[in-house]
């Protein structure tokens, strides 16, 4: 199935909101490639240095992820990733522009997409929305995905979830401010129900 209403669909949301699963399903439906902004961030980190882009290296080289997440306050975790995302935005923006104008349609998804930045885009045939979750969703999704195999430290898990909730609240406030589209994700929702909500929003 193809769709000519949109050249680019942007899907934002916090970690564990279901955006990657949704993006993959919509990409399959529309025969669009799916571009995670996490991949763009990984590529960018390999091309810069701590001296030129300190925001890209918020965790020290000798610090494990367990130490970073368990010993850093959630508010600082959020600030670190937000600053990284703001520095990454010009690259993400260029990818969006390329697909909107000449490189072919695409779905771009990731938690580095913020309503404030997307609100300033002028590209035609672009649709953006965010998954906004009930607070309890993150802990439920975390356990369901068996992330404990990596996040085996209780404090690490708690701080990761709290950071997701802070991010979720932040993008929710921005979406309201800029009158951007959102999909409410309730604790009772599964991937299928979120998919149906997205198809309705996109008129698919």
N, C-alpha and C positions, 0 to 999 in steps of 0.2 A: 504493500500500500504506500502511495506517495501523497504528499500534501503540499500545495503551492501557496497556502496562506502565509506560511512562515519560512524564511530562510534559516533563521536561528531561533532555537528555543533555549532559554536559560532557566535552569532549575537550581535554586539555592536552598539552603537549609543547614542545620547544625549536624555534626557527627551523630549518627544513629537515628536520624530523622526518616531515613528511607529514600533519600534523594537518588542515590546511586542505583538502587534496584529499580526505582521508577524510571530513571533516565534510560537504563538498559532496555526496559520493556517498551518505552515509547520509541526508542531508536529502532528496535526490531519492527515495530508496527509501521513506522514511517520510512524504513530503509535509510535512516540517517546515521552517519557516524556519531559516536558518543565520545566527547572529549572531557575527561575529568581535570579540573583545575589543579588537583593534587599532582598530577603528572607534569603539568606545566611548572609547578613549584619545584618539583624534584629536578627537572631539567635546568631551571634557572639557578638553583643552588650549586649545580655542578659547574656553572659558567662564571661565577662571581667569587669574591673572597670576603673574608670577615672584615677586612680593612675598607673595602669599597661598599659593602652592603651588610652592615652589622645586624640589621633586622632579620636577615635570612639565617642567622646563626644564634638564635636565642638560647640554645642549649650548648654548654661548653663541650669541647671535644672529648674531655675525659669524664664527662658526666653521663651516666646511663639514663635511659628513659624512665626507669623505675625511680631513680633518685630525683630526676627533674619533676616528674608528676607528683611524687609523694611528698616532696619537701618544698614545693612552690605553691603559694596560695592561689586558689582558683581565679581571683581577680587578676593576678599577675600572669597566670597562664593565658587568660583571655587577652590581656594587653599585648603579650608577646605574639600571639597568633594574629591579632588584629593588625599590629604594626607590620608583620610579615606580609599579610594580605594586601595592605595598602601599597607596599613597595612592589608587590607582584602585579598589581592591577594594570599598569601600562602594557605589560606583556599579554595579559588575559584580554584586555581591550583590543589589542591588535589582532588577536586570533578571532575574536568576535567580528570585528570589522571585515577581516578577510573572508570569512564564511558568509557574512551578510551581503557582501558586494560582488565577490568573484570566485571564491574558492569552493562553492557548493554548499548545500545545507548541512547543518550540524546541530546536535544537542550539546550544550556546554553545561556541565554540572559541577557544583562544588560549594564548600562553605566559605570560599573566598569571594563569592558573589554577594554584594551588599546593595540594598535598594538605593542608597544614596548615590553610589557610582553608576548603577544601571539607569537611574532616572535621567542622567545626563546624556545617554546615548541617543544619537539622531538617526540610526540606521532604520531603513524601512523593513517591513516583514520580519520584525523581531518581537518575540513574545517572552516575557519573563514572569516567573512566579516563584514563591518561596513556600516551603513546608514549615508550618508553625505548629509545634507540638505541645500537648499537655505536659506539665512537668514530670509526671510519672512515666512518660513514654521512654525516656532515656534509660532508666534503670531496667525496665522490662526488656527493651531491645538488647541491652548489654548482656543480660543473663541469657537471653534466647540465642544469641550468637556465640555463646560460650567463649567470650573474650577473656575469661579468667585464666585461660592457658597462657596469655601474654600479660595481662594485668593481674598478676598473682599477689600483689600487695594491696591490702584493703584500702589504705589511704590513697594509693595511686588510683584505684577504681573510683573512689568517692570524688577525688579532685577532677578526674576526667569527666565524670557525669555533671559535676557542678559547673565546670567550664562550658559544657554543652548547653546547660540551662541558661547561663549568662549570655552566651552567644544567641541562643534562641530568643531571649527577651529583647536583646539589642536589635536583631533584624526585625522582630515583630513591631517594635516601636518605630523603626525606620520605614517599614512597609506602610504603617498607618500614616506617618508624616507625609510620605510621597505618593500616597494613594496607589500603591502597587498591589498586584494580585497575590493572594495567599490561598493555601489549602490547609485547613485545620486537620491535624493528625491527632486523633483521639487514642486513648490507650486500648480501645476495643478494635481499632483499625488494623487490618493486615495489608500486605502488599497489594492484594487484589482490589480492596476497597479504595486504597489511595490511587491506584491506577485508573479506576473508574471515575473518581473525582477529577483527575487530571484530564481524562478524555473529555469530560463534560466541560471543563474550563476552556479547553482548546477547541471545542466544537468538532471533535473527531468522531 
